[in-house]
Amino acid sequence: MPQRPLRLLALRLLALRVTLCVAASAGVPQSASAQATAQATAQATAAAAGPAAQAALPAVPTRDQRLLALSTFWSEAKRSFAYFDKLGPTFDWDSIYVATIPRILAAEDYATYVREMQRFAATLRDGHTVIRIPQGLVAARYWDGPWLALRDVDGRVIISNTDTVLADSVPIGSEVLAIDGVHVETRLQRDVMPFIAASAPHVWRSDAVRFAGVTGIGLLSGRADSPVAVEIERPDGRRATLRLRRDQRGRASRWLRVTLPAPLVEARPLAGGVLYLAINSFNDAALDQALDSLRPQMDRARAIVLDLRRNPGGVSGNGYRALQNHFATRDFTTSAWRSRTEIQSRRAWGKFDAEAGRHSENREHWEGARWYSQPGERLRITDKVLPETVPIAVLIGRNTGSAAEDFLIAGDGDPRFTLVGEPSNGSTGQPLFIDLPGGIQAWICTKRDTYPDGREFVGIGVQPHVRVVETVASVRAGSDPVLQEAERVLQRRLGAR
């Protein structure tokens, strides 16, 4: 099966140190404001010793090279992109290309060049059609955000974590109202959403709210170490404007709620003989061995919670083997797919047919509407699979993507599985990788996947059987309503036997 690289890669740099300044303002009693400011400033002084050194930015490509990069991406997408028909009858790729030319030619610094390429790619609205930020730009720490983690919760921008320096000034669960005096919705729509490459609307907003180091895009993103004013409403209803610094990757600190890099697999016992098992990636062939080593725990479990919420994908075959050897109860069919195809002489003949108004197979080649189709592959389970009596609640969410969604499609309809959570990311497929001037790598999605019966999930997401979403209250409490509901689902299934 084709390899599906991770849509989002976790890049962590060595922490450096810079100065942080916090000031509370309107809506907070003066004594509380002064106390919080003094305490936060004292903590910041202890944790920060001066501006962080930064690597030099890569050289900006020449005007001709920038135009070549734009033109190559435009032409390759025009030939290979799998989802033009989903963009609507008014979408005009050629016009967008023409409108982007002057912006690319005017992008005389490296970061602006990258941003304009990201904007261009984002018009295709596909999570597997992106501009990967060059490592040189990451190393230079050009973009950064403050030590705040944001989440889109019920249409509100909620602070889900902060560091120990800001803990007293920015309570977890506070709502962000404005950035640098601009209302948060205006900021999202005007300054962030145009750069988000995602397939499903619920992911566009989610990705726009949070800061992603590998893209430099997010609501609080900006030039590293630059100041930013964040207006918040605290859980108690008081409002404050915090003057922070974008130094998350440049100042040594730690999150108030500890966050650890996701291991390949996690396992721990839950109440009632239930095993919690998280598979956080399908990108590592070591998954087979990891699951085999955990098999004694799986065999002892009465039921399993299988958490895929932090799994952005990887290699589909790794997920299929997990189904074959452990989780599926019956043989299954992988996703069906198709890809555009063309024969050049037929394109030439098809142009004549198009000009004459004749419909023909040749005209489909000319118009890029000819497809090669492949049904899903039928895969057999092994005698190693868990007994059918072991139910599994699969936790899914907006970050469950690519090969993790292929796993869900293959397991669709299996009576063992109950999907709990939010719709998945809604993006999979095989990207065409193109190296462009300036160290940019472009992805263009060439493969259109569906359920074996043709049902669409790209741009929509795999839907849960039991929909559960986090709430502002659950963020403030640090609880996990999706996991809690999954445990209830499994206990009901066990009790019904």
N, C-alpha and C positions, 0 to 999 in steps of 0.2 A: 504494500500500500504506500502511497506517496507520503513523504515526510511533511509534517505540519509544525513548523517551528513555533515556539511560544510567541503569542501576540504581545505579551508584556514581559520583559525580563527585569528582574530585581537587581539594580546596580547600586552598590553601597560603597562610598568612598571613605577614606580615612578622615576622621573628623579634625577640622582645624578650628581656630578660635577667633572670634570677632566680638566687637562691642555690641551690646543690646541695650536699647533704651525703651522703657515702657512708661506710658503716662495715661492715667485715667482722666475722663472729663465728664461732659454733660450727663445729668441723670444720676450721678453717684454723690452721696453726701460728701462734703469736703473732707471731713476727718477720715472717712473710709478711703477716699481717693488718695489722700496724702500718705496714709499708712501703707496702702497697697503699692503705691509708687515707690516709696522708700524701701520697702522690703524687696520688691522685684529688682530695683536698681542695685541694692546690695548683693543680691544673689547673682545678678548679671555681672557685677564687677568681679566677684569671686570666680565666676566661670569663664570670663572672657578677658583676654589680655591684649587685644589689638587686632587690626585687620588681617585677614588670611591672605597668604600669598596665593597667586593664581597662575596657572600655566597660560602661555600665550595662545591666542586664538589661531586656528589654521588660517593660511592666506586665503583671501576671497578669490574665487575663480575669476578669470577675465570676463569681459562682457560677452565675448564669443562663446566661452565655455559655459556661462550661465544660460545663454540662449540655447546652446546645444543640450544642456541638461533638461530644460523645459521642453524642448521639441522632442527629445527622445522619449520622455515620459508620456507626452501627449500622443505620439504616434504609436508607441507600444500599447498603451491603453486602448487606443482606437481600434487596434487590431485584435487585442486579446481579452479585454475586460469582460467579465461574464454577466454583468448586471445593468447594462445601459437601459434596458426596457423598464427597469424598476424606478428609474429616475424621472419618469413622466414625459408626456409628449412635448413639453416646452423646453426640456433640457437640451442645450446646444453645446456640445463639447468643443467644437471649433471656435465658437464665440467666446467661451471662457478662456481658451488658449490665447486668442488674440488680445483679450482684455488683460491677460496676465503678462504679456510680453513687456510692456513699459515698466511694470513694477519689478520684474526680474532684472531688467537692464539698469534700473535705478538703484538696485540693492547693492550698494558699494561697500558694505561690510558683511562679514561672513554670517553673522547671526540673522541678519535681515534676509539674506539669500536663502538660508535654511527655512526661515519662517514662510517666505513666499512660496517655496516649493511645498511646504506642508499645507498651506492654504489651498493651493492648486489641487493637490491630491485629495483633500478633504471634501471637495465638491462632488466626488464620486460616492460619498456616503457608504464606505465599505471598510470594515475592520481589518481586512486583509489586503487593503490597497492603501499603503502608507509611505511616508518618507521617514526612514529610520535616522535618528539624530546621530551624527558622526561621533565617534569616541573622542576625537579631539575637542569637540564642544563640551562633552561631559567632563573631560579632564580639566578643561579651562574653568569649569563651574560658572559658566556664563549666566545661566538661569538658576534661580533658587526660589525658595519660599520660606516663610517664617516657620517656627516650630509649632505649627498647628496642623492637625489632620482634620480634613473636612469631609462630610458625607452628605449626599442628597437624601434627605429623609422626608417623605411625604411632601415633596415640593419645596422644602425649606433647607437652607444651608446650615448644617449643624456641626459644631466643633465636637469631634468624637475623641480627640486626644490632644494633649499638649505636653510640654516638657516641664521639668520640675521648677525651672526658673519662672515660668509664666503661670504656674498652678494657682496661685492666689489671685491673680488678676483675670484669668480666663477660665472660669469653671467649665468642666466638660458638660456638654449639653447646651451651652450657649448658642444662640442663633446669630449668624452673620447677617447684618442688615445692609451694610454699604462698605465699599472699598474706595479709599481716597475720595470720599464724598460722593461717589457714584452709587446709586442704588444697585443692589446685588444682581437683580434681574437684568438691568441695563448692561451691567458689566459683563455678565455671562453672554448675552446675545450679541453684543457689539464687539467684545474683545477676546472672547474665548471660543465660543461655538464655531466660528468660521474656520478654526484650525483643527477641529476634532474629526478624526477619521474613525467612524463607527458605523455599524450596519443597522442598529435598532435605536429608535428614538429614546428609549429609557436608558440606553448606554451613552448616547450623546451627552445628555445632561449630567449623568453620573461622572463621566470622564472629565467633563468641563469643570466640575466642582473641585475635584481632588487635584493635587499636584503630582505629576508623574515625572520623575527625574529623567527617564529615558526619552521623553519628548520635550521637556521644558514647558509643557502646557498645563495650565490650571488657573483657577480663579485667583489665587494669591501669587501666581508666578510673576517674576520680574527679574531685572538685572540683579545678580548676586550682590548681597550686602546693601542693596538700596532700601530706603525707608518705605514703609507702607502703613497707612492709617486704616484700621479695621474697626468699624462700628459694630458693636454687638449688643444683644439683649441677653442678660444673664438669666438663669432659671428662675430667680426670684423676681424677675420683671424689671430690674434696674438696667439702665443703658449706660454704656461707656464707649469711648473712642480710644483705642489702644494704638500707640505709635510704636510699631515693631520694626524689625530688620529682617530682610530675607537672607537668613543665615543657617538654614536647617542643615545644610551639608558643609558648613564652614565653622560651626561652633560645637565644641564637645559638650554634650548634654545627654539626657536620657528621657524617654517618654514617661509620663506619669503612669499610664497604663502600659505595662511592659509589652512590647511587640517584638517577636523573634522572627528571624528568617524562617520561612516555611520549609521544613524538611520534606524529603520525598514522600515519606509515609509517617503518620502518627497513629498511635493506638493507646487506648486507655479504657479501663472498665467503667461502665455506668451502672446505675441501680437496676435491679431485677434481672441480672444475667445478660444485660445488653452490652455489646462491645462497640465503642466508638472507634472508627477507623477513617482517617482522612488520607486521601490520595491527592497530593498537591501539585502533581505534574505527571503528564504522560510522555515527557521528553527524555526519559532516562531508561535505558534497557535494563538497568539494575532493579527496576520495579518488579520483575519476575521473581528475583531472588528475595527481595524485601517481603513480598507477599508470601512466598513459601516459608520464610522464617517466622511469619506471624500466623501461619496456618494453625498451629496448636491452639492459639487464643481464639481463632475463628471457630474451630471445631468445638470448643467448650461453650461458645456463646449460644444463648437461646434466640437472640436476634442481633442485628447489626445496624448501626447508623453509619452510612458511608457518606462522608462529607467531601463534596467536590466544589465547594464554594470558592476556594482559593486556587482552583486548577484552571489555568488559562489555556491548556492544551499541550501540544507536543507531537508525538508520533502516534497516529491512530492505531497502528498494530499493537502497541503496548497495551492500550485499553482493551482491544479485542481479545488479547491473550488473557487478560485478567478476567474477562467474561467467560472465556472458554474453560479456564482452569479453576475458577473459584465461584463466580457469582451468578451466571445464567442458569436457568433450570431447563432450557431447551435450546436446540439449534436456532441460530438467528441470522438475519440478513442485514448487511451493512447498508449505509446510505447509497442511494442511486446518484449518479452524477452525469453531467454533460459539459461539453466545452465547445467553444466556437471553432469552426474549421473553415478552410478556404482552399480552393485550387485556383491558381492565378489565371489560367486560361479561361476557366469558367467565370471568373470575375470579369474578364474582358468581354466575353459574350453576354454576361448578365447586364453589363452597362448598356448594351444595345437594347436589351429587353426592357430595362427600366425606362429608357428614353422613349421607347415605343408604347409604354404602358402595359407590357405583357408580363404576366406572373409566370415564373418558371423557377426551376431549381437553380439555374445559372444566376438568376437575379438574386436569389438568396445568398449566393457566394459574393456578389457585388455589394450587397447591402449589409454584409456581416451577420446574416440571420440564419446561416447554415450551422447545424450543430452535430457533433459526434456524441452519442449517448451510450451510457454504460449502466446496466442494472447493478443493483447491489450484489455483493459476494455472499454466498451462503456459507456459513462457518459452523462447524460441528463442535459441541461441547465435549469435554473429556470426562473420564470417570472420576476425576479429582474434584468435581464441583461439590459445593456444599449441599447437604440434604435439602429437599424442597420445603421442608418444614421450618427452615430458618428464614424468617422474613427480613427484608432490608429496606430501611428508609433512606433514600438518597437525598442529601441536602444539595440544593442548587441555588444559584443566584446570578446576578448580572456579571460576575467575573468568571463564571463557568463557560469556557469558550472553546472553539476549534475542536481539537481531538477529544476534549471532554464532552462536547456535544455529540460527536460521532459515537462515543461510548453510550450516551443516552439514546440515540437513535437506534443503535443496534439492540439495546435492551428494551425498546418500546414494546409494550404489551406483555412482557414477562410478568407472570402473577407474583413473583417474589418482590418486585419493586414497587414502592410508593414514593413518588417524587414530592418533596416538601420544600417550600421556600418561594422564591421569585422566579420569573422567567429568566432563562439563561441569556448569555451574551448575544446570541443570534448571529454569529459570524464564524464561518469555517471556509475551507477551500485551499487550493494549492496556489501560493503566490509564485509569480515569475519574478526572480531577483535580478535587478539591474544596477550595476555600479555606475554612478554618475560623477561628474567633476566635483572636486572638493571633498571627496570621501563619503558622499551621500550614497546610501543604498535605498533604492525604491522597490517596493513590493506592488505587484499588480495581480489581483485575484483572477485566475484563469479557469477556475473550476466551480461549477454550480451544483451544490449538493442539496438533496431533498431526502425525505423519508423514502423507503423503498417503494411505497405506493404513490409517490409524487407529491405528497404534502410538503409545503414550504415551511422552513423554520429560520432560514437566514433572513435577517431583518425583523424577525418577530421574537425569536427565542423559543426554546423548548419549554412548554408550559408545565407547571407543577400540577400534581393531582390535588394537593392541599396547599393553597396559597397562604403564605405567612410572610409578613414584612416586618422589618424593624421599625420601631416608633421612636419618637423623641424621648418618651419615657424610658424605653429599653436602652437607648444610648446613654441617658443620664445614669441609669442604674447599673450599666455594664452587664446587662443580662443578654441572653441569646434566645429570643422567642422561637426561632426556627428549630433549634436543637430541642427546646422544651416540647414543642408540638410533635416533633419526630418521635420523641420518647413516648408521648401519649399515644401516637398512632401505633407504635409497635406493641405497647402493652394491651391496646384494644385488640390487635390482631392475635396476640398470644392468648388473650382471654377468650377469644371466639373459637379457639380450636377445640 
